[in-house]
Amino acid sequence: MKAGRLEAFTDGVVAIVITIMVLELKVPADGSLAALAERIPILLAYVLSFVNVGLYWNNHHHLLQATARIDGRVLWANLFLLFWLSLVPFVIRWLDESAFSPVATAAYGVVLGMAAVGYNLTERAIIACGGRNSAVARAVGSDLKGKISMAFYAMAIPLAFVLQSLSILLYVSVILLWLVPDRRIERALEE
């Protein structure tokens, strides 16, 4: 099967996730700057989440551009990824309604960490389908950025109960790591 339908389905799910995230945002109680200031933490969580989901969408797009064909394993791995991304609006709302409790902060990391696992599983399934000499296999290589991301999530989750600010800093660090454009797939396609 060609990757185009999977890409279109993923695009649709990601668009819905982003829409739900913004619809879940509560507006300030009144028109004052003080009321807006009270909403700043959740607005920042929304921005963090929007960028995170956007990074998954962007990297997923590049990944599928380098994918010649997919199979059932790829479909299931991709659904696993989409399941965890679909929970992002839930954990943002939980963060908001719990006033950024340690449990909600850890849950945010679990959701993002499991999305990272899902993305890794999708990459691995595509490589298994396309072979070790495929463009994706050459591009992914040892996937140092992916391993660092998962390690940061694994550290951030328990830290949410001890040093919540460091936990959030690790979530931001993962985003910063991926904001640097990743040219591995483009280079592999040029070979």
Buried (B, 14 or more C-beta within 10 A) or exposed (E): EEBEEBBEBBBEBBEBBBEBBEEBBEEBEEEEEEEBEEBEBBEEBBEBBBBBBBBBBBBBBBBBBBBEEBEEBBBEBBBBBBBBBBBBBBBBBBBBEEEBBBEBBBBBBBBBBBBBBBBBBBBBBBBBBBEEEBBBBBBBEEBEBBEBBBBBBBEBBEBBEEEBEEBBEBBBBBBEBBEEEBEBBBEBBEE
